[in-house]
Amino acid sequence: MIENARKFVDDTGLIPIETDRIVRGACIRRITVCCDPANNNRLVIVADLKDGGFEVFKAGPSLSIADTVQWLQNA
């Protein structure tokens, strides 16, 4: 993870599960799937953007983690 995303994960207490490099994505460098122990172990995706920023996506009942990852890979 880039520094801003790593700091966010550390500061919020998320537990990284898996990191994948995205080569097809136009604006996303890599994604890290995390577990949020403070929120009933909800899965969270932290996306490192190529411009140096990051975005946070939370999997919910209407969108599975697999659907979210697929959407990010096609972004």
N, C-alpha and C positions, 0 to 999 in steps of 0.2 A: 504494500500500500504506500501511496505517497504520504508525505509528512502530515498534511492537513487531515486526511482520512484516518491515518494511524492515530493521531491525537484525538480525533472524535471518538474512535472505537475505544481507546484507553479511558478517556474522560467519562464516557457513558457506561462503562462496565460491560460492553458487549464482548462476547466470546467468539473470536474468529473460528469458523469451522472449515471453510475451504476458500481458496483464492484461485480464480481462473483468469488467464490473460485473454483479452478480447482483441482479435486481430481484424475482424470484419467491421466492427463498430466504427462509425464515423467520428463520434465524439467521446467514446468511452474507452479508456485504456485497459482497465481490468475491473473485475467485480470481486467482492469478498462477501460470502454468505456468513452471517453471524447469528448467534443465539442471544436473545435478550433475557437474562435471568430475572431482571426486575419486572418483566412484563409476561410472566407465565411462559417463559422460554419461547416467545414468539420469534419467528425467523425474520431477520432484517438483512437487506442487501445494501452494502455501501459500494457505490460505483465511483471509481477514480476517473475523473474526466481528463481528456488530453490537454485542456487549457489550464490544468493545475488545481481546479476545484474538485468538489465531490458532491454527490447526491445520495440521499438515503431513501430507500424504498422498503416499506413494510408489507410483508405478505399478509393477506387477510382472507376472510371467508369467501370473498367474491373473486379473488385472484390467487391462484396457487403459486408457490415458490417456483415451480417448473415453468409456469406461464410467464412469470415475471422475468426469469432468466432468459427465456426464449425471446421475449420482447426486447430486453436489453441487448442481446446479441444481434438483433436485427436493426437496432437504432442507428 
